[in-house]
């Protein structure tokens, strides 16, 4: 059986923490920033945890 390859698109976007949680960037900070209020852009800063429903699929893509 060949080795399983990591999904490179997912590996660029999601990081695994030391405790095993999956962290991702918030969406909506790439373009059309002029329309968004400062309050919204500040709220979208930082990272958030991948939801439980998506965690299994992401782990499979990452080979975890």
PDBQT receptor file of N, H, CA, C and O in Angstrom, charges set to zero:
ATOM      1  N   UNK A   1       0.853  -1.186   0.000  1.00  0.00    +0.000 N 
ATOM      2  CA  UNK A   1       0.000   0.000   0.000  1.00  0.00    +0.000 C 
ATOM      3  C   UNK A   1       0.892   1.240   0.000  1.00  0.00    +0.000 C 
ATOM      4  O   UNK A   1       1.796   1.329   0.830  1.00  0.00    +0.000 OA
ATOM      5  N   UNK A   2       0.671   2.196  -0.895  1.00  0.00    +0.000 N 
ATOM      6  H   UNK A   2      -0.064   2.123  -1.569  1.00  0.00    +0.000 HD
ATOM      7  CA  UNK A   2       1.503   3.395  -0.931  1.00  0.00    +0.000 C 
ATOM      8  C   UNK A   2       1.206   4.321   0.244  1.00  0.00    +0.000 C 
ATOM      9  O   UNK A   2       0.146   4.247   0.865  1.00  0.00    +0.000 OA
ATOM     10  N   UNK A   3       2.157   5.185   0.528  1.00  0.00    +0.000 N 
ATOM     11  H   UNK A   3       3.018   5.246   0.024  1.00  0.00    +0.000 HD
ATOM     12  CA  UNK A   3       1.957   6.150   1.600  1.00  0.00    +0.000 C 
ATOM     13  C   UNK A   3       0.846   7.121   1.216  1.00  0.00    +0.000 C 
ATOM     14  O   UNK A   3       0.650   7.436   0.042  1.00  0.00    +0.000 OA
ATOM     15  N   UNK A   4       0.131   7.583   2.228  1.00  0.00    +0.000 N 
ATOM     16  H   UNK A   4       0.290   7.327   3.181  1.00  0.00    +0.000 HD
ATOM     17  CA  UNK A   4      -0.932   8.550   1.983  1.00  0.00    +0.000 C 
ATOM     18  C   UNK A   4      -0.336   9.946   1.887  1.00  0.00    +0.000 C 
ATOM     19  O   UNK A   4       0.494  10.324   2.715  1.00  0.00    +0.000 OA
ATOM     20  N   UNK A   5      -0.747  10.708   0.894  1.00  0.00    +0.000 N 
ATOM     21  H   UNK A   5      -1.420  10.401   0.222  1.00  0.00    +0.000 HD
ATOM     22  CA  UNK A   5      -0.219  12.063   0.718  1.00  0.00    +0.000 C 
ATOM     23  C   UNK A   5      -1.103  13.069   1.443  1.00  0.00    +0.000 C 
ATOM     24  O   UNK A   5      -2.328  12.948   1.464  1.00  0.00    +0.000 OA
ATOM     25  N   UNK A   6      -0.453  14.062   2.034  1.00  0.00    +0.000 N 
ATOM     26  H   UNK A   6       0.542  14.161   2.016  1.00  0.00    +0.000 HD
ATOM     27  CA  UNK A   6      -1.158  15.148   2.687  1.00  0.00    +0.000 C 
ATOM     28  C   UNK A   6      -1.769  16.051   1.632  1.00  0.00    +0.000 C 
ATOM     29  O   UNK A   6      -1.148  16.314   0.602  1.00  0.00    +0.000 OA
ATOM     30  N   UNK A   7      -2.975  16.523   1.879  1.00  0.00    +0.000 N 
ATOM     31  H   UNK A   7      -3.479  16.309   2.716  1.00  0.00    +0.000 HD
ATOM     32  CA  UNK A   7      -3.621  17.474   0.972  1.00  0.00    +0.000 C 
ATOM     33  C   UNK A   7      -2.947  18.830   1.169  1.00  0.00    +0.000 C 
ATOM     34  O   UNK A   7      -3.105  19.458   2.216  1.00  0.00    +0.000 OA
ATOM     35  N   UNK A   8      -2.197  19.280   0.165  1.00  0.00    +0.000 N 
ATOM     36  H   UNK A   8      -2.069  18.770  -0.686  1.00  0.00    +0.000 HD
ATOM     37  CA  UNK A   8      -1.350  20.464   0.343  1.00  0.00    +0.000 C 
ATOM     38  C   UNK A   8      -2.158  21.731   0.563  1.00  0.00    +0.000 C 
ATOM     39  O   UNK A   8      -1.713  22.621   1.288  1.00  0.00    +0.000 OA
ATOM     40  N   UNK A   9      -3.335  21.837  -0.047  1.00  0.00    +0.000 N 
ATOM     41  H   UNK A   9      -3.697  21.114  -0.636  1.00  0.00    +0.000 HD
ATOM     42  CA  UNK A   9      -4.161  23.022   0.160  1.00  0.00    +0.000 C 
ATOM     43  C   UNK A   9      -4.627  23.142   1.598  1.00  0.00    +0.000 C 
ATOM     44  O   UNK A   9      -4.652  24.235   2.164  1.00  0.00    +0.000 OA
ATOM     45  N   UNK A  10      -4.996  22.007   2.186  1.00  0.00    +0.000 N 
ATOM     46  H   UNK A  10      -4.976  21.120   1.726  1.00  0.00    +0.000 HD
ATOM     47  CA  UNK A  10      -5.439  22.002   3.576  1.00  0.00    +0.000 C 
ATOM     48  C   UNK A  10      -4.275  22.256   4.517  1.00  0.00    +0.000 C 
ATOM     49  O   UNK A  10      -4.428  22.958   5.517  1.00  0.00    +0.000 OA
ATOM     50  N   UNK A  11      -3.102  21.689   4.208  1.00  0.00    +0.000 N 
ATOM     51  H   UNK A  11      -2.978  21.119   3.396  1.00  0.00    +0.000 HD
ATOM     52  CA  UNK A  11      -1.954  21.849   5.101  1.00  0.00    +0.000 C 
ATOM     53  C   UNK A  11      -1.479  23.294   5.157  1.00  0.00    +0.000 C 
ATOM     54  O   UNK A  11      -0.900  23.716   6.157  1.00  0.00    +0.000 OA
ATOM     55  N   UNK A  12      -1.720  24.058   4.090  1.00  0.00    +0.000 N 
ATOM     56  H   UNK A  12      -2.191  23.715   3.277  1.00  0.00    +0.000 HD
ATOM     57  CA  UNK A  12      -1.341  25.474   4.092  1.00  0.00    +0.000 C 
ATOM     58  C   UNK A  12      -2.289  26.316   4.932  1.00  0.00    +0.000 C 
ATOM     59  O   UNK A  12      -1.908  27.382   5.416  1.00  0.00    +0.000 OA
ATOM     60  N   UNK A  13      -3.510  25.853   5.109  1.00  0.00    +0.000 N 
ATOM     61  H   UNK A  13      -3.820  24.988   4.716  1.00  0.00    +0.000 HD
ATOM     62  CA  UNK A  13      -4.546  26.658   5.759  1.00  0.00    +0.000 C 
ATOM     63  C   UNK A  13      -4.806  26.298   7.214  1.00  0.00    +0.000 C 
ATOM     64  O   UNK A  13      -5.291  27.133   7.977  1.00  0.00    +0.000 OA
ATOM     65  N   UNK A  14      -4.495  25.079   7.606  1.00  0.00    +0.000 N 
ATOM     66  H   UNK A  14      -4.101  24.401   6.986  1.00  0.00    +0.000 HD
ATOM     67  CA  UNK A  14      -4.862  24.605   8.938  1.00  0.00    +0.000 C 
ATOM     68  C   UNK A  14      -3.629  24.089   9.668  1.00  0.00    +0.000 C 
ATOM     69  O   UNK A  14      -2.810  23.370   9.095  1.00  0.00    +0.000 OA
ATOM     70  N   UNK A  15      -3.507  24.465  10.945  1.00  0.00    +0.000 N 
ATOM     71  H   UNK A  15      -4.173  25.048  11.410  1.00  0.00    +0.000 HD
ATOM     72  CA  UNK A  15      -2.381  24.049  11.773  1.00  0.00    +0.000 C 
ATOM     73  C   UNK A  15      -2.897  23.223  12.941  1.00  0.00    +0.000 C 
ATOM     74  O   UNK A  15      -3.988  23.463  13.458  1.00  0.00    +0.000 OA
ATOM     75  N   UNK A  16      -2.100  22.253  13.343  1.00  0.00    +0.000 N 
ATOM     76  H   UNK A  16      -1.214  22.058  12.923  1.00  0.00    +0.000 HD
ATOM     77  CA  UNK A  16      -2.436  21.431  14.507  1.00  0.00    +0.000 C 
ATOM     78  C   UNK A  16      -1.680  21.983  15.709  1.00  0.00    +0.000 C 
ATOM     79  O   UNK A  16      -0.476  22.226  15.630  1.00  0.00    +0.000 OA
ATOM     80  N   UNK A  17      -2.385  22.182  16.823  1.00  0.00    +0.000 N 
ATOM     81  H   UNK A  17      -3.363  21.984  16.887  1.00  0.00    +0.000 HD
ATOM     82  CA  UNK A  17      -1.753  22.701  18.030  1.00  0.00    +0.000 C 
ATOM     83  C   UNK A  17      -1.077  21.570  18.796  1.00  0.00    +0.000 C 
ATOM     84  O   UNK A  17      -1.200  20.401  18.430  1.00  0.00    +0.000 OA
ATOM     85  N   UNK A  18      -0.385  21.915  19.828  1.00  0.00    +0.000 N 
ATOM     86  H   UNK A  18      -0.285  22.864  20.125  1.00  0.00    +0.000 HD
ATOM     87  CA  UNK A  18       0.303  20.924  20.644  1.00  0.00    +0.000 C 
ATOM     88  C   UNK A  18      -0.644  19.969  21.330  1.00  0.00    +0.000 C 
ATOM     89  O   UNK A  18      -0.294  18.816  21.581  1.00  0.00    +0.000 OA
ATOM     90  N   UNK A  19      -1.853  20.441  21.641  1.00  0.00    +0.000 N 
ATOM     91  H   UNK A  19      -2.137  21.378  21.437  1.00  0.00    +0.000 HD
ATOM     92  CA  UNK A  19      -2.838  19.586  22.301  1.00  0.00    +0.000 C 
ATOM     93  C   UNK A  19      -3.678  18.802  21.306  1.00  0.00    +0.000 C 
ATOM     94  O   UNK A  19      -4.525  18.004  21.708  1.00  0.00    +0.000 OA
ATOM     95  N   UNK A  20      -3.458  19.016  20.007  1.00  0.00    +0.000 N 
ATOM     96  H   UNK A  20      -2.770  19.664  19.680  1.00  0.00    +0.000 HD
ATOM     97  CA  UNK A  20      -4.154  18.246  18.988  1.00  0.00    +0.000 C 
ATOM     98  C   UNK A  20      -5.336  18.942  18.361  1.00  0.00    +0.000 C 
ATOM     99  O   UNK A  20      -6.007  18.365  17.506  1.00  0.00    +0.000 OA
ATOM    100  N   UNK A  21      -5.613  20.190  18.773  1.00  0.00    +0.000 N 
ATOM    101  H   UNK A  21      -5.068  20.658  19.468  1.00  0.00    +0.000 HD
ATOM    102  CA  UNK A  21      -6.718  20.930  18.160  1.00  0.00    +0.000 C 
ATOM    103  C   UNK A  21      -6.300  21.435  16.789  1.00  0.00    +0.000 C 
ATOM    104  O   UNK A  21      -5.110  21.556  16.496  1.00  0.00    +0.000 OA
ATOM    105  N   UNK A  22      -7.284  21.728  15.956  1.00  0.00    +0.000 N 
ATOM    106  H   UNK A  22      -8.250  21.630  16.194  1.00  0.00    +0.000 HD
ATOM    107  CA  UNK A  22      -7.030  22.252  14.617  1.00  0.00    +0.000 C 
ATOM    108  C   UNK A  22      -7.425  23.718  14.585  1.00  0.00    +0.000 C 
ATOM    109  O   UNK A  22      -8.556  24.066  14.927  1.00  0.00    +0.000 OA
ATOM    110  N   UNK A  23      -6.497  24.585  14.174  1.00  0.00    +0.000 N 
ATOM    111  H   UNK A  23      -5.579  24.303  13.896  1.00  0.00    +0.000 HD
ATOM    112  CA  UNK A  23      -6.749  26.026  14.129  1.00  0.00    +0.000 C 
ATOM    113  C   UNK A  23      -6.739  26.506  12.687  1.00  0.00    +0.000 C 
ATOM    114  O   UNK A  23      -5.954  26.025  11.869  1.00  0.00    +0.000 OA
ATOM    115  N   UNK A  24      -7.618  27.462  12.378  1.00  0.00    +0.000 N 
ATOM    116  H   UNK A  24      -8.255  27.853  13.042  1.00  0.00    +0.000 HD
ATOM    117  CA  UNK A  24      -7.686  28.036  11.038  1.00  0.00    +0.000 C 
ATOM    118  C   UNK A  24      -7.901  29.534  11.146  1.00  0.00    +0.000 C 
ATOM    119  O   UNK A  24      -8.330  30.036  12.185  1.00  0.00    +0.000 OA
ATOM    120  N   UNK A  25      -7.601  30.251  10.061  1.00  0.00    +0.000 N 
ATOM    121  H   UNK A  25      -7.253  29.844   9.216  1.00  0.00    +0.000 HD
ATOM    122  CA  UNK A  25      -7.853  31.682   9.996  1.00  0.00    +0.000 C 
ATOM    123  C   UNK A  25      -9.334  31.927   9.794  1.00  0.00    +0.000 C 
ATOM    124  O   UNK A  25     -10.039  31.075   9.253  1.00  0.00    +0.000 OA
ATOM    125  N   UNK A  26      -9.809  33.084  10.224  1.00  0.00    +0.000 N 
ATOM    126  H   UNK A  26      -9.236  33.776  10.663  1.00  0.00    +0.000 HD
ATOM    127  CA  UNK A  26     -11.193  33.472   9.985  1.00  0.00    +0.000 C 
ATOM    128  C   UNK A  26     -11.343  33.870   8.517  1.00  0.00    +0.000 C 
ATOM    129  O   UNK A  26     -10.407  34.401   7.918  1.00  0.00    +0.000 OA
ATOM    130  N   UNK A  27     -12.500  33.618   7.947  1.00  0.00    +0.000 N 
ATOM    131  H   UNK A  27     -13.260  33.186   8.434  1.00  0.00    +0.000 HD
ATOM    132  CA  UNK A  27     -12.735  33.963   6.550  1.00  0.00    +0.000 C 
ATOM    133  C   UNK A  27     -13.237  35.399   6.434  1.00  0.00    +0.000 C 
ATOM    134  O   UNK A  27     -13.762  35.969   7.390  1.00  0.00    +0.000 OA
ATOM    135  N   UNK A  28     -13.065  35.965   5.255  1.00  0.00    +0.000 N 
ATOM    136  H   UNK A  28     -12.638  35.502   4.479  1.00  0.00    +0.000 HD
ATOM    137  CA  UNK A  28     -13.610  37.286   4.977  1.00  0.00    +0.000 C 
ATOM    138  C   UNK A  28     -12.640  38.429   5.149  1.00  0.00    +0.000 C 
ATOM    139  O   UNK A  28     -13.068  39.576   5.272  1.00  0.00    +0.000 OA
ATOM    140  N   UNK A  29     -11.329  38.156   5.161  1.00  0.00    +0.000 N 
ATOM    141  H   UNK A  29     -10.981  37.224   5.060  1.00  0.00    +0.000 HD
ATOM    142  CA  UNK A  29     -10.346  39.217   5.362  1.00  0.00    +0.000 C 
ATOM    143  C   UNK A  29      -9.444  39.423   4.147  1.00  0.00    +0.000 C 
ATOM    144  O   UNK A  29      -8.410  40.079   4.267  1.00  0.00    +0.000 OA
ATOM    145  N   UNK A  30      -9.802  38.883   2.983  1.00  0.00    +0.000 N 
ATOM    146  H   UNK A  30     -10.643  38.349   2.886  1.00  0.00    +0.000 HD
ATOM    147  CA  UNK A  30      -8.901  38.925   1.839  1.00  0.00    +0.000 C 
ATOM    148  C   UNK A  30      -9.159  40.092   0.906  1.00  0.00    +0.000 C 
ATOM    149  O   UNK A  30      -8.216  40.758   0.479  1.00  0.00    +0.000 OA
ATOM    150  N   UNK A  31     -10.407  40.352   0.582  1.00  0.00    +0.000 N 
ATOM    151  H   UNK A  31     -11.174  39.810   0.928  1.00  0.00    +0.000 HD
ATOM    152  CA  UNK A  31     -10.700  41.418  -0.375  1.00  0.00    +0.000 C 
ATOM    153  C   UNK A  31     -12.040  42.050  -0.033  1.00  0.00    +0.000 C 
ATOM    154  O   UNK A  31     -12.748  41.575   0.856  1.00  0.00    +0.000 OA
ATOM    155  N   UNK A  32     -12.392  43.131  -0.746  1.00  0.00    +0.000 N 
ATOM    156  H   UNK A  32     -11.817  43.516  -1.468  1.00  0.00    +0.000 HD
ATOM    157  CA  UNK A  32     -13.589  43.941  -0.478  1.00  0.00    +0.000 C 
ATOM    158  C   UNK A  32     -13.580  44.474   0.945  1.00  0.00    +0.000 C 
ATOM    159  O   UNK A  32     -14.603  44.470   1.630  1.00  0.00    +0.000 OA
ATOM    160  N   UNK A  33     -12.415  44.930   1.380  1.00  0.00    +0.000 N 
ATOM    161  H   UNK A  33     -11.584  44.932   0.824  1.00  0.00    +0.000 HD
ATOM    162  CA  UNK A  33     -12.277  45.414   2.751  1.00  0.00    +0.000 C 
ATOM    163  C   UNK A  33     -12.887  46.802   2.934  1.00  0.00    +0.000 C 
ATOM    164  O   UNK A  33     -13.251  47.172   4.050  1.00  0.00    +0.000 OA
ATOM    165  N   UNK A  34     -13.004  47.572   1.853  1.00  0.00    +0.000 N 
ATOM    166  H   UNK A  34     -12.709  47.271   0.946  1.00  0.00    +0.000 HD
ATOM    167  CA  UNK A  34     -13.550  48.934   1.974  1.00  0.00    +0.000 C 
ATOM    168  C   UNK A  34     -14.999  48.914   2.435  1.00  0.00    +0.000 C 
ATOM    169  O   UNK A  34     -15.432  49.823   3.144  1.00  0.00    +0.000 OA
ATOM    170  N   UNK A  35     -15.743  47.905   2.050  1.00  0.00    +0.000 N 
ATOM    171  H   UNK A  35     -15.391  47.167   1.474  1.00  0.00    +0.000 HD
ATOM    172  CA  UNK A  35     -17.158  47.825   2.426  1.00  0.00    +0.000 C 
ATOM    173  C   UNK A  35     -17.342  47.377   3.864  1.00  0.00    +0.000 C 
ATOM    174  O   UNK A  35     -18.366  47.678   4.477  1.00  0.00    +0.000 OA
ATOM    175  N   UNK A  36     -16.366  46.661   4.414  1.00  0.00    +0.000 N 
ATOM    176  H   UNK A  36     -15.535  46.417   3.915  1.00  0.00    +0.000 HD
ATOM    177  CA  UNK A  36     -16.515  46.104   5.746  1.00  0.00    +0.000 C 
ATOM    178  C   UNK A  36     -16.101  47.127   6.794  1.00  0.00    +0.000 C 
ATOM    179  O   UNK A  36     -15.122  47.855   6.628  1.00  0.00    +0.000 OA
ATOM    180  N   UNK A  37     -16.869  47.163   7.871  1.00  0.00    +0.000 N 
ATOM    181  H   UNK A  37     -17.664  46.571   8.006  1.00  0.00    +0.000 HD
ATOM    182  CA  UNK A  37     -16.570  48.116   8.936  1.00  0.00    +0.000 C 
ATOM    183  C   UNK A  37     -15.340  47.661   9.724  1.00  0.00    +0.000 C 
ATOM    184  O   UNK A  37     -14.960  46.491   9.692  1.00  0.00    +0.000 OA
ATOM    185  N   UNK A  38     -14.741  48.595  10.418  1.00  0.00    +0.000 N 
ATOM    186  H   UNK A  38     -15.050  49.546  10.444  1.00  0.00    +0.000 HD
ATOM    187  CA  UNK A  38     -13.563  48.286  11.231  1.00  0.00    +0.000 C 
ATOM    188  C   UNK A  38     -13.903  47.283  12.325  1.00  0.00    +0.000 C 
ATOM    189  O   UNK A  38     -13.080  46.446  12.694  1.00  0.00    +0.000 OA
ATOM    190  N   UNK A  39     -15.105  47.376  12.830  1.00  0.00    +0.000 N 
ATOM    191  H   UNK A  39     -15.774  48.056  12.530  1.00  0.00    +0.000 HD
ATOM    192  CA  UNK A  39     -15.543  46.436  13.867  1.00  0.00    +0.000 C 
ATOM    193  C   UNK A  39     -15.543  45.003  13.326  1.00  0.00    +0.000 C 
ATOM    194  O   UNK A  39     -15.115  44.074  14.010  1.00  0.00    +0.000 OA
ATOM    195  N   UNK A  40     -16.022  44.838  12.106  1.00  0.00    +0.000 N 
ATOM    196  H   UNK A  40     -16.369  45.593  11.551  1.00  0.00    +0.000 HD
ATOM    197  CA  UNK A  40     -16.069  43.509  11.495  1.00  0.00    +0.000 C 
ATOM    198  C   UNK A  40     -14.665  42.977  11.254  1.00  0.00    +0.000 C 
ATOM    199  O   UNK A  40     -14.382  41.818  11.558  1.00  0.00    +0.000 OA
ATOM    200  N   UNK A  41     -13.773  43.817  10.706  1.00  0.00    +0.000 N 
ATOM    201  H   UNK A  41     -14.002  44.758  10.459  1.00  0.00    +0.000 HD
ATOM    202  CA  UNK A  41     -12.425  43.335  10.394  1.00  0.00    +0.000 C 
ATOM    203  C   UNK A  41     -11.652  43.001  11.658  1.00  0.00    +0.000 C 
ATOM    204  O   UNK A  41     -10.839  42.077  11.656  1.00  0.00    +0.000 OA
ATOM    205  N   UNK A  42     -11.890  43.730  12.733  1.00  0.00    +0.000 N 
ATOM    206  H   UNK A  42     -12.551  44.481  12.735  1.00  0.00    +0.000 HD
ATOM    207  CA  UNK A  42     -11.228  43.391  13.998  1.00  0.00    +0.000 C 
ATOM    208  C   UNK A  42     -11.757  42.067  14.540  1.00  0.00    +0.000 C 
ATOM    209  O   UNK A  42     -11.002  41.269  15.095  1.00  0.00    +0.000 OA
ATOM    210  N   UNK A  43     -13.045  41.841  14.378  1.00  0.00    +0.000 N 
ATOM    211  H   UNK A  43     -13.658  42.489  13.927  1.00  0.00    +0.000 HD
ATOM    212  CA  UNK A  43     -13.641  40.590  14.854  1.00  0.00    +0.000 C 
ATOM    213  C   UNK A  43     -13.092  39.383  14.099  1.00  0.00    +0.000 C 
ATOM    214  O   UNK A  43     -13.020  38.281  14.641  1.00  0.00    +0.000 OA
ATOM    215  N   UNK A  44     -12.706  39.602  12.846  1.00  0.00    +0.000 N 
ATOM    216  H   UNK A  44     -12.764  40.498  12.406  1.00  0.00    +0.000 HD
ATOM    217  CA  UNK A  44     -12.206  38.509  12.015  1.00  0.00    +0.000 C 
ATOM    218  C   UNK A  44     -10.710  38.256  12.176  1.00  0.00    +0.000 C 
ATOM    219  O   UNK A  44     -10.159  37.380  11.510  1.00  0.00    +0.000 OA
ATOM    220  N   UNK A  45     -10.044  39.014  13.056  1.00  0.00    +0.000 N 
ATOM    221  H   UNK A  45     -10.491  39.726  13.597  1.00  0.00    +0.000 HD
ATOM    222  CA  UNK A  45      -8.615  38.795  13.281  1.00  0.00    +0.000 C 
ATOM    223  C   UNK A  45      -8.390  37.477  14.015  1.00  0.00    +0.000 C 
ATOM    224  O   UNK A  45      -9.282  36.950  14.681  1.00  0.00    +0.000 OA
ATOM    225  N   UNK A  46      -7.178  36.965  13.874  1.00  0.00    +0.000 N 
ATOM    226  H   UNK A  46      -6.453  37.393  13.334  1.00  0.00    +0.000 HD
ATOM    227  CA  UNK A  46      -6.779  35.803  14.647  1.00  0.00    +0.000 C 
ATOM    228  C   UNK A  46      -7.287  34.492  14.079  1.00  0.00    +0.000 C 
ATOM    229  O   UNK A  46      -7.745  34.424  12.939  1.00  0.00    +0.000 OA
ATOM    230  N   UNK A  47      -7.197  33.462  14.891  1.00  0.00    +0.000 N 
ATOM    231  H   UNK A  47      -6.824  33.518  15.818  1.00  0.00    +0.000 HD
ATOM    232  CA  UNK A  47      -7.562  32.118  14.461  1.00  0.00    +0.000 C 
ATOM    233  C   UNK A  47      -8.742  31.613  15.272  1.00  0.00    +0.000 C 
ATOM    234  O   UNK A  47      -9.066  32.152  16.331  1.00  0.00    +0.000 OA
ATOM    235  N   UNK A  48      -9.369  30.584  14.765  1.00  0.00    +0.000 N 
ATOM    236  H   UNK A  48      -9.106  30.147  13.905  1.00  0.00    +0.000 HD
ATOM    237  CA  UNK A  48     -10.466  29.927  15.461  1.00  0.00    +0.000 C 
ATOM    238  C   UNK A  48     -10.308  28.420  15.283  1.00  0.00    +0.000 C 
ATOM    239  O   UNK A  48      -9.563  27.960  14.418  1.00  0.00    +0.000 OA
ATOM    240  N   UNK A  49     -11.002  27.678  16.091  1.00  0.00    +0.000 N 
ATOM    241  H   UNK A  49     -11.607  28.052  16.794  1.00  0.00    +0.000 HD
ATOM    242  CA  UNK A  49     -10.902  26.225  16.029  1.00  0.00    +0.000 C 
ATOM    243  C   UNK A  49     -11.802  25.681  14.927  1.00  0.00    +0.000 C 
ATOM    244  O   UNK A  49     -12.888  26.210  14.687  1.00  0.00    +0.000 OA
ATOM    245  N   UNK A  50     -11.351  24.630  14.264  1.00  0.00    +0.000 N 
ATOM    246  H   UNK A  50     -10.469  24.201  14.459  1.00  0.00    +0.000 HD
ATOM    247  CA  UNK A  50     -12.160  23.959  13.251  1.00  0.00    +0.000 C 
ATOM    248  C   UNK A  50     -13.331  23.280  13.955  1.00  0.00    +0.000 C 
ATOM    249  O   UNK A  50     -13.152  22.668  15.008  1.00  0.00    +0.000 OA
ATOM    250  N   UNK A  51     -14.530  23.385  13.376  1.00  0.00    +0.000 N 
ATOM    251  H   UNK A  51     -14.675  23.882  12.521  1.00  0.00    +0.000 HD
ATOM    252  CA  UNK A  51     -15.720  22.822  14.013  1.00  0.00    +0.000 C 
ATOM    253  C   UNK A  51     -15.611  21.303  14.126  1.00  0.00    +0.000 C 
ATOM    254  O   UNK A  51     -14.891  20.656  13.366  1.00  0.00    +0.000 OA
ATOM    255  N   UNK A  52     -16.338  20.755  15.085  1.00  0.00    +0.000 N 
ATOM    256  H   UNK A  52     -16.924  21.280  15.702  1.00  0.00    +0.000 HD
ATOM    257  CA  UNK A  52     -16.301  19.306  15.318  1.00  0.00    +0.000 C 
ATOM    258  C   UNK A  52     -16.792  18.525  14.105  1.00  0.00    +0.000 C 
ATOM    259  O   UNK A  52     -16.295  17.438  13.814  1.00  0.00    +0.000 OA
ATOM    260  N   UNK A  53     -17.780  19.092  13.395  1.00  0.00    +0.000 N 
ATOM    261  H   UNK A  53     -18.184  19.976  13.631  1.00  0.00    +0.000 HD
ATOM    262  CA  UNK A  53     -18.328  18.385  12.237  1.00  0.00    +0.000 C 
ATOM    263  C   UNK A  53     -17.325  18.314  11.098  1.00  0.00    +0.000 C 
ATOM    264  O   UNK A  53     -17.352  17.360  10.320  1.00  0.00    +0.000 OA
ATOM    265  N   UNK A  54     -16.442  19.296  10.981  1.00  0.00    +0.000 N 
ATOM    266  H   UNK A  54     -16.421  20.071  11.613  1.00  0.00    +0.000 HD
ATOM    267  CA  UNK A  54     -15.447  19.321   9.913  1.00  0.00    +0.000 C 
ATOM    268  C   UNK A  54     -14.117  18.699  10.321  1.00  0.00    +0.000 C 
ATOM    269  O   UNK A  54     -13.294  18.384   9.461  1.00  0.00    +0.000 OA
ATOM    270  N   UNK A  55     -13.895  18.516  11.628  1.00  0.00    +0.000 N 
ATOM    271  H   UNK A  55     -14.564  18.772  12.326  1.00  0.00    +0.000 HD
ATOM    272  CA  UNK A  55     -12.590  18.071  12.122  1.00  0.00    +0.000 C 
ATOM    273  C   UNK A  55     -12.187  16.707  11.565  1.00  0.00    +0.000 C 
ATOM    274  O   UNK A  55     -11.024  16.501  11.217  1.00  0.00    +0.000 OA
ATOM    275  N   UNK A  56     -13.123  15.788  11.479  1.00  0.00    +0.000 N 
ATOM    276  H   UNK A  56     -14.067  15.955  11.761  1.00  0.00    +0.000 HD
ATOM    277  CA  UNK A  56     -12.799  14.456  10.963  1.00  0.00    +0.000 C 
ATOM    278  C   UNK A  56     -12.344  14.494   9.522  1.00  0.00    +0.000 C 
ATOM    279  O   UNK A  56     -11.381  13.821   9.154  1.00  0.00    +0.000 OA
ATOM    280  N   UNK A  57     -13.033  15.280   8.698  1.00  0.00    +0.000 N 
ATOM    281  H   UNK A  57     -13.815  15.826   8.998  1.00  0.00    +0.000 HD
ATOM    282  CA  UNK A  57     -12.671  15.401   7.291  1.00  0.00    +0.000 C 
ATOM    283  C   UNK A  57     -11.302  16.070   7.140  1.00  0.00    +0.000 C 
ATOM    284  O   UNK A  57     -10.493  15.652   6.312  1.00  0.00    +0.000 OA
ATOM    285  N   UNK A  58     -11.048  17.105   7.937  1.00  0.00    +0.000 N 
ATOM    286  H   UNK A  58     -11.705  17.444   8.610  1.00  0.00    +0.000 HD
ATOM    287  CA  UNK A  58      -9.769  17.817   7.867  1.00  0.00    +0.000 C 
ATOM    288  C   UNK A  58      -8.628  16.905   8.314  1.00  0.00    +0.000 C 
ATOM    289  O   UNK A  58      -7.556  16.910   7.710  1.00  0.00    +0.000 OA
ATOM    290  N   UNK A  59      -8.850  16.143   9.345  1.00  0.00    +0.000 N 
ATOM    291  H   UNK A  59      -9.721  16.139   9.835  1.00  0.00    +0.000 HD
ATOM    292  CA  UNK A  59      -7.807  15.216   9.821  1.00  0.00    +0.000 C 
ATOM    293  C   UNK A  59      -7.453  14.186   8.760  1.00  0.00    +0.000 C 
ATOM    294  O   UNK A  59      -6.288  13.827   8.591  1.00  0.00    +0.000 OA
ATOM    295  N   UNK A  60      -8.475  13.714   8.046  1.00  0.00    +0.000 N 
ATOM    296  H   UNK A  60      -9.422  14.006   8.184  1.00  0.00    +0.000 HD
ATOM    297  CA  UNK A  60      -8.222  12.751   6.986  1.00  0.00    +0.000 C 
ATOM    298  C   UNK A  60      -7.409  13.399   5.858  1.00  0.00    +0.000 C 
ATOM    299  O   UNK A  60      -6.518  12.764   5.295  1.00  0.00    +0.000 OA
ATOM    300  N   UNK A  61      -7.713  14.649   5.532  1.00  0.00    +0.000 N 
ATOM    301  H   UNK A  61      -8.438  15.164   5.990  1.00  0.00    +0.000 HD
ATOM    302  CA  UNK A  61      -6.959  15.340   4.487  1.00  0.00    +0.000 C 
ATOM    303  C   UNK A  61      -5.518  15.590   4.908  1.00  0.00    +0.000 C 
ATOM    304  O   UNK A  61      -4.613  15.551   4.075  1.00  0.00    +0.000 OA
ATOM    305  N   UNK A  62      -5.299  15.846   6.198  1.00  0.00    +0.000 N 
ATOM    306  H   UNK A  62      -6.034  15.877   6.874  1.00  0.00    +0.000 HD
ATOM    307  CA  UNK A  62      -3.958  16.112   6.701  1.00  0.00    +0.000 C 
ATOM    308  C   UNK A  62      -3.174  14.838   7.016  1.00  0.00    +0.000 C 
ATOM    309  O   UNK A  62      -1.956  14.881   7.191  1.00  0.00    +0.000 OA
ATOM    310  N   UNK A  63      -3.865  13.722   7.087  1.00  0.00    +0.000 N 
ATOM    311  H   UNK A  63      -4.854  13.687   6.944  1.00  0.00    +0.000 HD
ATOM    312  CA  UNK A  63      -3.207  12.470   7.415  1.00  0.00    +0.000 C 
ATOM    313  C   UNK A  63      -2.897  12.336   8.882  1.00  0.00    +0.000 C 
ATOM    314  O   UNK A  63      -1.931  11.667   9.251  1.00  0.00    +0.000 OA
ATOM    315  N   UNK A  64      -3.692  12.957   9.728  1.00  0.00    +0.000 N 
ATOM    316  H   UNK A  64      -4.476  13.500   9.429  1.00  0.00    +0.000 HD
ATOM    317  CA  UNK A  64      -3.484  12.931  11.183  1.00  0.00    +0.000 C 
ATOM    318  C   UNK A  64      -4.229  11.734  11.768  1.00  0.00    +0.000 C 
ATOM    319  O   UNK A  64      -4.193  11.516  12.979  1.00  0.00    +0.000 OA
TER     320      UNK A  64
